[in-house]
């Protein structure tokens, strides 16, 4: 996979900031059936109890998080397709970021504060949660130190370039190419 330099990432900031604020596109749906495994889907089912059906998000949650309901805050991870496009040339490379949904939409805290809702396709609705989604050791290993520093830095964190966590509030079928629409809400 290409490893971008800090300078290359910084020069792409205008492109990243130009993501649409209200209406965008779902570009990639990825299921994670097991540790380190990725399945690129032409169609995924979002469910209020199961998240992305067939994904392993629930099996990775701690029993304490499940008992407290905190596991729901990380049910679905959403990442900017513009950002992941800088990290990989193919869908297989992009899927290694580890998220489930990739969208061309402004994911920033200003545009989508916690509590905001996003409609996808004909009926699915996600609610953005306050749970942070930051680059980790896996992200570092896949994309390099400069990419990790960029997404976790001040601008990257504000813009949520590493992505956001959400929960499914209304299930539905989602497909790459579906319209993604900001519904509002949040604080």
Residue frames as a rotation matrix with the C-alpha (Angstrom) as fourth column:
UNK 1
0.576 0.817 0.000 0.00
0.817 -0.576 0.000 0.00
0.000 0.000 -1.000 0.00
UNK 2
0.034 -0.575 0.818 1.21
0.399 -0.742 -0.538 3.51
0.916 0.344 0.204 -0.67
UNK 3
0.139 -0.065 -0.988 2.57
0.964 -0.220 0.150 5.34
-0.227 -0.973 0.032 2.34
UNK 4
0.567 0.163 0.808 1.94
0.489 -0.855 -0.171 9.06
0.663 0.492 -0.564 2.09
UNK 5
-0.584 -0.785 -0.205 4.21
0.707 -0.369 -0.603 11.70
0.398 -0.497 0.771 3.50
UNK 6
-0.186 0.466 -0.865 3.07
0.729 -0.524 -0.440 14.48
-0.659 -0.712 -0.242 5.80
UNK 7
-0.714 -0.153 -0.683 3.56
-0.227 -0.872 0.433 16.97
-0.662 0.464 0.588 2.98
UNK 8
-0.914 0.392 -0.106 1.42
0.035 0.337 0.941 14.95
0.405 0.856 -0.322 0.58
UNK 9
-0.283 0.836 -0.470 -1.36
0.946 0.325 0.007 14.68
0.159 -0.443 -0.883 3.14
UNK 10
-0.318 0.118 -0.941 -1.20
0.444 -0.858 -0.257 18.37
-0.838 -0.499 0.221 4.07
UNK 11
-0.911 -0.072 -0.405 -1.48
-0.291 -0.584 0.758 19.33
-0.291 0.808 0.511 0.40
UNK 12
-0.721 0.683 -0.116 -4.72
0.375 0.526 0.763 17.31
0.582 0.507 -0.636 0.16
UNK 13
-0.760 0.409 -0.504 -6.45
0.481 -0.168 -0.861 19.22
-0.437 -0.897 -0.069 2.98
UNK 14
-0.647 0.543 -0.535 -8.43
-0.643 -0.766 0.001 21.48
-0.409 0.344 0.845 0.61
UNK 15
-0.563 0.411 -0.717 -9.76
-0.434 0.591 0.680 18.39
0.703 0.694 -0.154 -1.19
UNK 16
-0.711 0.255 -0.655 -10.77
0.596 0.713 -0.369 16.80
0.372 -0.653 -0.660 2.11
UNK 17
-0.761 0.396 -0.514 -12.49
0.174 -0.638 -0.750 19.94
-0.625 -0.660 0.417 3.42
UNK 18
-0.707 0.458 -0.538 -14.48
-0.705 -0.518 0.485 20.24
-0.056 0.723 0.689 0.18
UNK 19
-0.892 0.443 -0.093 -16.59
0.432 0.895 0.111 17.14
0.133 0.059 -0.989 0.96
UNK 20
-0.341 0.837 0.427 -20.32
-0.037 -0.466 0.884 17.89
0.939 0.286 0.190 0.63
UNK 21
-0.878 0.000 0.479 -22.02
-0.461 -0.274 -0.844 19.01
0.132 -0.962 0.241 3.86
UNK 22
-0.203 0.933 0.298 -25.60
-0.864 -0.027 -0.503 17.86
-0.462 -0.360 0.811 3.28
UNK 23
0.825 0.532 0.192 -25.84
-0.342 0.739 -0.581 15.23
-0.451 0.414 0.791 0.54
UNK 24
-0.216 -0.949 -0.229 -23.10
-0.913 0.113 0.392 12.83
-0.346 0.294 -0.891 -0.47
UNK 25
0.454 0.270 -0.849 -22.54
-0.689 0.711 -0.142 9.27
0.565 0.650 0.509 -1.61
UNK 26
0.575 -0.276 0.770 -21.85
-0.416 0.711 0.566 5.89
-0.704 -0.646 0.294 -0.02
UNK 27
0.298 -0.544 -0.785 -18.77
-0.944 -0.046 -0.326 4.64
0.141 0.838 -0.527 -1.86
UNK 28
-0.443 -0.530 -0.724 -17.82
-0.353 0.845 -0.402 1.40
0.824 0.078 -0.561 -0.11
UNK 29
0.584 0.584 0.564 -19.45
-0.792 0.260 0.552 -1.12
0.176 -0.769 0.614 2.26
UNK 30
-0.301 -0.796 -0.525 -17.10
-0.466 0.603 -0.648 -3.49
0.832 0.050 -0.552 4.11
UNK 31
0.849 0.510 0.138 -18.00
-0.405 0.460 0.790 -6.32
0.339 -0.727 0.597 6.46
UNK 32
-0.309 -0.932 0.188 -15.45
-0.829 0.167 -0.534 -7.61
0.466 -0.321 -0.824 8.96
UNK 33
0.584 0.665 -0.466 -16.44
-0.400 0.735 0.547 -11.25
0.706 -0.133 0.695 9.59
UNK 34
0.787 -0.410 -0.461 -13.35
0.614 0.587 0.528 -12.00
0.054 -0.698 0.714 11.69
UNK 35
0.570 -0.641 -0.515 -10.14
0.029 -0.610 0.792 -10.45
-0.821 -0.466 -0.329 12.94
UNK 36
-0.424 -0.844 -0.330 -8.20
-0.222 -0.256 0.941 -9.00
-0.878 0.472 -0.079 10.02
UNK 37
-0.586 0.283 0.759 -10.77
0.746 0.555 0.369 -10.18
-0.317 0.783 -0.536 7.46
UNK 38
-0.499 0.439 -0.747 -12.59
-0.393 -0.883 -0.256 -7.85
-0.773 0.166 0.613 5.06
UNK 39
-0.397 0.471 0.788 -15.47
0.838 0.536 0.102 -8.53
-0.374 0.701 -0.607 2.68
UNK 40
-0.890 0.138 -0.434 -16.31
-0.280 -0.917 0.283 -5.79
-0.359 0.373 0.856 0.21
UNK 41
-0.392 0.851 0.349 -20.07
0.572 0.523 -0.632 -5.88
-0.720 -0.048 -0.692 -0.28
UNK 42
-0.870 0.265 0.416 -22.27
0.266 -0.459 0.848 -4.85
0.415 0.848 0.329 -3.18
UNK 43
0.132 0.921 0.367 -25.11
-0.285 -0.319 0.904 -4.77
0.949 -0.224 0.221 -0.66
UNK 44
-0.873 -0.390 -0.292 -25.15
0.177 0.304 -0.936 -4.64
0.454 -0.869 -0.196 3.13
UNK 45
0.249 0.964 -0.092 -27.95
0.396 -0.014 0.918 -4.90
0.884 -0.265 -0.385 5.66
UNK 46
-0.794 -0.382 0.473 -27.94
-0.229 -0.533 -0.814 -2.47
0.564 -0.755 0.336 8.59
UNK 47
0.112 0.800 -0.589 -29.93
0.453 0.487 0.747 -3.66
0.884 -0.351 -0.308 11.59
UNK 48
0.438 0.155 0.886 -30.83
-0.522 -0.758 0.390 -1.87
0.732 -0.633 -0.251 14.84
UNK 49
0.889 -0.077 0.451 -29.62
-0.369 0.460 0.807 -4.81
-0.270 -0.884 0.381 16.95
UNK 50
0.665 -0.599 0.446 -26.90
0.586 0.789 0.186 -6.38
-0.464 0.138 0.875 14.80
UNK 51
0.011 -0.657 -0.753 -25.29
-0.277 -0.726 0.629 -3.35
-0.961 0.202 -0.190 13.14
UNK 52
-0.039 -0.104 -0.994 -23.95
-0.996 0.088 0.030 -4.42
0.084 0.991 -0.107 9.74
UNK 53
0.789 0.446 0.423 -25.27
-0.506 0.862 0.035 -7.96
-0.349 -0.242 0.905 9.51
UNK 54
0.880 -0.469 -0.074 -22.41
0.385 0.796 -0.467 -10.46
0.278 0.383 0.881 9.47
UNK 55
0.194 -0.819 0.540 -19.86
-0.314 -0.573 -0.757 -8.02
0.930 -0.023 -0.368 10.93
UNK 56
0.024 -0.281 -0.959 -17.92
0.692 0.697 -0.187 -8.93
0.721 -0.659 0.211 14.07
UNK 57
-0.303 -0.209 0.930 -18.37
-0.289 -0.910 -0.298 -5.64
0.908 -0.359 0.215 15.97
UNK 58
0.587 0.640 0.496 -20.46
-0.659 0.022 0.752 -7.21
0.470 -0.768 0.435 18.73
UNK 59
0.837 -0.295 -0.462 -18.11
0.408 0.898 0.166 -10.15
0.366 -0.327 0.871 19.36
UNK 60
-0.194 -0.963 0.186 -15.29
0.571 -0.265 -0.777 -7.65
0.798 -0.044 0.602 19.98
UNK 61
0.154 0.327 0.932 -17.22
-0.484 -0.798 0.360 -5.72
0.861 -0.507 0.035 22.65
UNK 62
-0.892 -0.450 -0.032 -16.41
-0.161 0.385 -0.909 -6.33
0.422 -0.806 -0.416 26.31
UNK 63
-0.304 0.806 -0.508 -19.08
0.799 0.506 0.325 -7.81
0.519 -0.307 -0.798 28.57
UNK 64
-0.401 0.122 -0.908 -18.99
0.683 -0.621 -0.385 -4.61
-0.610 -0.775 0.166 30.66
UNK 65
-0.920 0.062 -0.388 -19.57
-0.279 -0.798 0.534 -2.43
-0.276 0.599 0.751 27.58
UNK 66
-0.651 0.723 -0.232 -22.48
0.146 0.419 0.896 -4.64
0.745 0.549 -0.378 26.58
UNK 67
-0.265 0.547 -0.794 -23.97
0.958 0.244 -0.152 -4.54
0.111 -0.801 -0.589 30.10
UNK 68
-0.391 0.038 -0.920 -23.73
0.408 -0.888 -0.210 -0.74
-0.825 -0.457 0.332 30.13
UNK 69
0.643 0.695 0.321 -24.95
0.556 -0.135 -0.820 -0.36
-0.527 0.706 -0.473 26.53
UNK 70
0.283 -0.616 -0.736 -21.73
-0.396 -0.773 0.495 1.44
-0.874 0.152 -0.463 25.51
UNK 71
-0.504 -0.492 0.710 -21.07
0.368 0.621 0.692 -1.12
-0.781 0.610 -0.132 22.79
UNK 72
0.399 0.769 0.499 -23.87
0.828 -0.068 -0.557 0.47
-0.395 0.635 -0.664 20.76
UNK 73
0.676 -0.175 -0.716 -21.81
-0.173 -0.982 0.077 3.65
-0.716 0.071 -0.694 20.44
UNK 74
-0.356 -0.863 -0.359 -19.37
-0.685 -0.021 0.728 1.81
-0.636 0.505 -0.584 18.17
UNK 75
0.300 0.608 0.735 -21.87
0.053 0.759 -0.649 -0.27
-0.953 0.234 0.195 16.21
UNK 76
0.734 -0.035 0.678 -20.94
0.679 0.052 -0.732 1.27
-0.010 0.998 0.062 12.85
UNK 77
-0.066 -0.775 -0.628 -17.75
0.340 -0.610 0.716 3.05
-0.938 -0.166 0.304 11.86
UNK 78
0.829 0.370 0.419 -17.90
0.537 -0.318 -0.781 5.57
-0.156 0.873 -0.463 9.03
UNK 79
-0.135 -0.923 -0.360 -14.88
0.493 -0.378 0.784 7.06
-0.859 -0.072 0.506 7.26
UNK 80
0.402 0.166 -0.900 -14.41
-0.499 -0.785 -0.367 9.73
-0.767 0.597 -0.233 4.63
UNK 81
0.732 -0.124 0.670 -13.99
0.549 0.690 -0.472 8.20
-0.403 0.714 0.573 1.20
UNK 82
0.849 -0.478 0.224 -11.83
-0.205 -0.690 -0.694 11.20
0.487 0.543 -0.684 0.29
UNK 83
0.356 -0.743 0.567 -9.42
-0.909 -0.134 0.395 10.44
-0.218 -0.656 -0.723 3.13
UNK 84
0.327 -0.228 0.917 -9.27
-0.082 0.960 0.268 6.70
-0.941 -0.162 0.296 2.54
UNK 85
0.957 0.027 0.289 -8.78
0.284 0.113 -0.952 7.42
-0.058 0.993 0.100 -1.17
UNK 86
0.576 -0.808 0.125 -5.48
-0.745 -0.582 -0.327 9.04
0.337 0.096 -0.937 -0.24
UNK 87
0.098 -0.519 0.849 -4.45
-0.826 0.433 0.360 5.91
-0.554 -0.737 -0.387 1.65
UNK 88
-0.366 -0.185 0.912 -5.14
0.161 0.953 0.258 3.26
-0.916 0.241 -0.319 -0.97
UNK 89
-0.769 -0.019 -0.639 -5.56
-0.585 -0.380 0.716 2.95
-0.256 0.925 0.281 -4.72
UNK 90
-0.632 0.544 -0.552 -7.99
-0.101 0.649 0.754 0.00
0.769 0.532 -0.355 -4.75
UNK 91
0.379 0.848 0.370 -11.09
-0.626 -0.059 0.778 -0.94
0.681 -0.527 0.508 -2.77
UNK 92
0.618 -0.216 -0.756 -9.12
0.483 0.863 0.147 -3.82
0.621 -0.456 0.638 -1.22
UNK 93
-0.515 -0.857 -0.029 -6.46
0.604 -0.339 -0.722 -1.39
0.608 -0.390 0.692 0.04
UNK 94
-0.469 0.408 0.783 -9.08
-0.484 -0.861 0.158 1.11
0.739 -0.305 0.601 1.25
UNK 95
0.573 0.760 -0.307 -10.99
-0.206 0.496 0.844 -1.63
0.793 -0.421 0.440 3.11
UNK 96
-0.033 -0.689 -0.724 -7.89
0.696 0.504 -0.511 -2.18
0.717 -0.521 0.463 5.25
UNK 97
-0.536 -0.095 0.839 -8.69
-0.364 -0.870 -0.331 1.05
0.762 -0.483 0.432 7.12
UNK 98
-0.924 0.095 -0.370 -11.07
0.332 0.680 -0.654 -1.18
0.189 -0.727 -0.660 9.09
UNK 99
-0.662 0.739 -0.128 -14.31
-0.512 -0.570 -0.643 0.75
-0.548 -0.360 0.755 8.79
UNK 100
-0.389 0.620 0.682 -17.66
0.531 0.755 -0.384 -0.51
-0.753 0.213 -0.623 7.53
UNK 101
0.626 0.659 0.417 -19.03
0.747 -0.354 -0.563 2.45
-0.223 0.663 -0.714 5.59
UNK 102
-0.586 -0.787 -0.192 -17.07
0.614 -0.586 0.529 4.93
-0.529 0.193 0.827 3.47
UNK 103
0.477 0.865 0.154 -18.87
0.824 -0.380 -0.419 8.09
-0.304 0.327 -0.895 2.43
UNK 104
-0.634 -0.514 0.577 -18.19
0.657 -0.752 0.053 11.26
0.407 0.413 0.815 0.50
UNK 105
0.591 0.775 0.226 -19.67
0.411 -0.530 0.741 13.59
0.694 -0.345 -0.632 3.13
UNK 106
-0.226 -0.617 0.753 -18.30
-0.418 -0.637 -0.648 16.13
0.880 -0.462 -0.114 5.59
UNK 107
0.294 0.277 -0.915 -17.90
0.540 0.742 0.398 14.08
0.789 -0.610 0.068 8.79
UNK 108
-0.628 -0.677 0.384 -16.51
0.109 -0.565 -0.818 16.97
0.770 -0.472 0.429 10.85
UNK 109
-0.633 0.341 -0.695 -17.68
0.759 0.099 -0.643 17.72
-0.150 -0.935 -0.322 14.37
UNK 110
-0.796 0.323 -0.512 -19.10
-0.262 -0.946 -0.190 21.04
-0.546 -0.018 0.838 13.12
UNK 111
-0.572 0.571 -0.589 -21.20
-0.723 -0.013 0.691 19.37
0.387 0.821 0.420 10.43
UNK 112
0.225 0.612 -0.758 -22.19
-0.122 0.790 0.601 16.20
0.967 -0.043 0.253 12.33
UNK 113
-0.455 -0.360 0.814 -22.08
-0.828 -0.164 -0.536 16.71
0.326 -0.919 -0.224 16.09
UNK 114
-0.988 0.122 -0.097 -22.99
0.151 0.901 -0.406 13.77
0.037 -0.415 -0.909 18.33
UNK 115
-0.359 0.932 -0.049 -26.70
0.190 0.022 -0.982 13.06
-0.914 -0.361 -0.185 17.97
UNK 116
-0.259 0.223 -0.940 -26.82
-0.868 -0.479 0.126 14.03
-0.422 0.849 0.318 14.28
UNK 117
0.221 0.403 0.888 -28.52
0.058 0.903 -0.425 11.61
-0.974 0.146 0.176 11.95
UNK 118
-0.588 -0.458 -0.667 -27.50
-0.698 -0.129 0.704 10.40
-0.408 0.880 -0.244 8.52
UNK 119
0.557 0.765 0.324 -29.90
-0.365 0.576 -0.731 8.71
-0.746 0.289 0.600 6.07
UNK 120
-0.644 -0.749 -0.154 -28.44
-0.533 0.294 0.794 6.21
-0.549 0.593 -0.588 3.63
UNK 121
-0.971 0.238 0.036 -30.25
0.185 0.642 0.744 4.86
0.154 0.729 -0.667 0.59
UNK 122
-0.376 0.921 0.101 -33.96
0.030 -0.097 0.995 4.23
0.926 0.377 0.009 0.81
UNK 123
0.591 0.803 0.076 -34.38
-0.076 -0.038 0.996 3.97
0.803 -0.595 0.039 4.55
UNK 124
0.229 -0.551 -0.802 -31.39
0.892 0.448 -0.053 3.27
0.389 -0.704 0.594 6.76
UNK 125
0.655 -0.046 0.754 -30.61
-0.223 -0.965 0.135 5.91
0.722 -0.257 -0.643 9.38
UNK 126
-0.041 -0.747 -0.664 -27.49
0.816 0.359 -0.454 6.21
0.577 -0.560 0.595 11.56
UNK 127
0.958 0.198 0.207 -27.02
0.037 -0.803 0.595 8.39
0.284 -0.563 -0.777 14.61
UNK 128
0.064 -0.986 0.156 -23.55
-0.021 -0.157 -0.987 9.82
0.998 0.059 -0.031 15.25
UNK 129
0.793 0.143 -0.592 -22.29
0.551 0.248 0.797 8.97
0.261 -0.958 0.118 18.74
UNK 130
0.846 -0.466 0.260 -19.86
-0.525 -0.815 0.246 10.85
0.097 -0.345 -0.934 20.95
UNK 131
0.687 -0.617 0.384 -17.44
0.255 0.700 0.668 7.90
-0.680 -0.361 0.638 21.08
UNK 132
0.276 -0.662 -0.697 -14.13
-0.775 -0.582 0.246 9.03
-0.569 0.473 -0.673 19.54
UNK 133
0.884 -0.109 0.454 -12.72
0.336 0.823 -0.457 7.15
-0.323 0.557 0.765 16.55
UNK 134
0.556 -0.771 -0.309 -8.97
-0.726 -0.632 0.269 7.67
-0.403 0.075 -0.912 16.33
UNK 135
0.472 -0.520 -0.712 -6.13
-0.487 0.520 -0.702 6.04
0.735 0.678 -0.008 14.48
UNK 136
0.803 -0.136 0.580 -4.51
-0.468 0.458 0.756 3.16
-0.369 -0.878 0.304 16.39
UNK 137
-0.166 -0.921 0.351 -1.61
-0.451 0.388 0.804 0.69
-0.877 -0.025 -0.480 16.12
UNK 138
0.033 0.245 0.969 -3.40
0.652 0.729 -0.207 -1.16
-0.757 0.639 -0.136 13.32
UNK 139
0.946 0.323 0.034 -3.89
0.254 -0.671 -0.697 2.06
-0.203 0.668 -0.716 11.36
UNK 140
0.462 -0.862 -0.208 -0.22
-0.692 -0.496 0.524 2.91
-0.555 -0.098 -0.826 11.93
UNK 141
-0.272 -0.588 0.761 0.90
-0.017 0.794 0.607 -0.52
-0.962 0.152 -0.226 10.67
UNK 142
0.252 0.485 0.837 -1.25
0.794 0.390 -0.465 -0.27
-0.552 0.783 -0.287 7.55
UNK 143
0.779 0.266 0.567 -0.73
0.579 -0.651 -0.491 3.35
0.239 0.711 -0.662 6.52
UNK 144
-0.139 -0.973 0.186 2.37
0.730 -0.227 -0.644 4.68
0.669 0.046 0.742 8.31
UNK 145
-0.371 -0.135 -0.919 3.26
0.872 -0.390 -0.295 7.26
-0.319 -0.911 0.262 10.94
UNK 146
-0.997 -0.023 -0.072 2.55
-0.001 -0.947 0.322 10.31
-0.076 0.321 0.944 8.76
UNK 147
-0.428 0.902 -0.056 -1.01
0.008 0.066 0.998 9.13
0.904 0.427 -0.036 8.04
UNK 148
0.041 0.411 -0.911 -1.62
0.908 0.366 0.206 8.38
0.418 -0.835 -0.358 11.72
UNK 149
-0.648 -0.359 -0.672 -0.27
0.637 -0.739 -0.219 11.77
-0.418 -0.570 0.708 12.80
UNK 150
-0.944 0.296 0.149 -2.38
-0.104 -0.691 0.715 13.50
0.314 0.659 0.683 10.14
UNK 151
-0.150 0.970 -0.192 -5.72
0.183 0.218 0.958 11.90
0.972 0.109 -0.211 11.09
UNK 152
0.271 0.230 -0.935 -5.07
0.921 0.220 0.321 12.22
0.279 -0.948 -0.152 14.84
UNK 153
-0.788 -0.616 -0.004 -3.71
0.601 -0.767 -0.225 15.79
0.135 -0.180 0.974 14.66
UNK 154
-0.667 0.512 -0.541 -5.70
0.071 -0.679 -0.731 18.92
-0.741 -0.526 0.417 15.46
UNK 155
-0.442 0.508 -0.740 -7.19
-0.874 -0.428 0.228 19.43
-0.201 0.748 0.633 11.99
UNK 156
-0.703 0.121 -0.700 -7.64
-0.283 0.856 0.432 15.70
0.652 0.502 -0.568 11.36
UNK 157
-0.828 0.403 -0.390 -9.48
0.553 0.466 -0.691 15.21
-0.097 -0.787 -0.609 14.66
UNK 158
-0.555 0.628 -0.546 -11.72
-0.269 -0.756 -0.596 18.25
-0.787 -0.184 0.589 14.12
UNK 159
-0.292 0.389 -0.874 -12.57
-0.956 -0.105 0.273 17.05
0.014 0.915 0.402 10.61
UNK 160
0.333 0.325 0.885 -12.88
-0.492 0.861 -0.131 13.42
-0.804 -0.392 0.447 11.79
UNK 161
0.134 -0.363 -0.922 -10.57
-0.979 0.095 -0.180 12.27
0.153 0.927 -0.342 9.02
UNK 162
-0.918 -0.387 0.082 -10.18
-0.396 0.897 -0.198 8.92
0.003 -0.214 -0.977 10.79
UNK 163
-0.513 0.806 -0.297 -13.96
0.180 0.439 0.880 8.66
0.840 0.398 -0.370 10.84
UNK 164
-0.451 0.474 0.756 -16.78
-0.865 -0.441 -0.239 8.53
0.221 -0.762 0.609 13.33
UNK 165
-0.967 0.248 -0.051 -18.78
0.251 0.907 -0.338 6.02
-0.038 -0.340 -0.940 15.33
UNK 166
-0.487 0.873 -0.012 -22.51
-0.829 -0.458 0.321 5.64
0.274 0.167 0.947 14.89
UNK 167
-0.742 0.386 0.548 -25.41
0.011 0.824 -0.566 3.42
-0.670 -0.414 -0.616 15.83
UNK 168
-0.844 0.527 0.095 -28.20
0.201 0.147 0.968 2.16
0.496 0.837 -0.231 13.59
UNK 169
-0.763 0.646 0.005 -31.53
-0.296 -0.343 -0.892 3.77
-0.575 -0.682 0.453 14.52
UNK 170
0.502 0.864 -0.048 -33.42
-0.544 0.272 -0.794 2.49
-0.672 0.424 0.607 11.47
UNK 171
-0.266 -0.633 0.727 -32.27
0.108 0.730 0.675 -0.51
-0.958 0.258 -0.126 9.52
UNK 172
0.762 0.498 -0.414 -32.20
-0.386 -0.164 -0.908 -0.98
-0.520 0.852 0.067 5.80
UNK 173
0.506 -0.568 0.649 -30.25
0.787 0.612 -0.078 -2.20
-0.353 0.550 0.757 2.82
UNK 174
0.606 -0.404 -0.686 -27.30
-0.375 -0.905 0.201 -0.06
-0.702 0.135 -0.699 1.73
UNK 175
0.611 -0.392 0.688 -25.27
0.747 0.575 -0.335 -0.21
-0.264 0.718 0.644 -1.46
UNK 176
-0.504 -0.790 -0.350 -22.30
0.484 -0.594 0.643 1.66
-0.715 0.155 0.682 -2.87
UNK 177
-0.818 0.208 0.537 -23.69
0.407 -0.452 0.794 4.55
0.408 0.867 0.285 -4.89
UNK 178
0.178 0.920 -0.349 -26.54
0.945 -0.060 0.322 5.21
0.275 -0.387 -0.880 -2.44
UNK 179
0.072 -0.026 0.997 -27.26
-0.025 -0.999 -0.025 8.80
0.997 -0.023 -0.073 -1.51
UNK 180
-0.280 -0.195 -0.940 -26.11
0.941 0.140 -0.309 9.79
0.192 -0.971 0.145 1.99
UNK 181
0.022 0.417 0.909 -28.04
0.214 -0.890 0.403 12.71
0.977 0.185 -0.108 3.47
UNK 182
-0.928 -0.310 -0.208 -27.45
0.289 -0.244 -0.926 14.66
0.236 -0.919 0.316 6.68
UNK 183
0.005 0.998 -0.055 -30.74
0.700 0.036 0.713 14.85
0.714 -0.042 -0.699 8.58
UNK 184
0.001 -0.049 0.999 -29.54
-0.439 -0.897 -0.044 17.10
0.899 -0.438 -0.022 11.39
UNK 185
0.862 0.286 -0.418 -30.00
0.268 0.442 0.856 16.67
0.429 -0.850 0.304 15.11
UNK 186
-0.107 -0.953 -0.284 -27.13
0.783 0.095 -0.614 16.75
0.612 -0.288 0.736 17.54
UNK 187
0.355 0.198 -0.913 -26.27
0.857 -0.458 0.234 19.34
-0.372 -0.866 -0.333 20.08
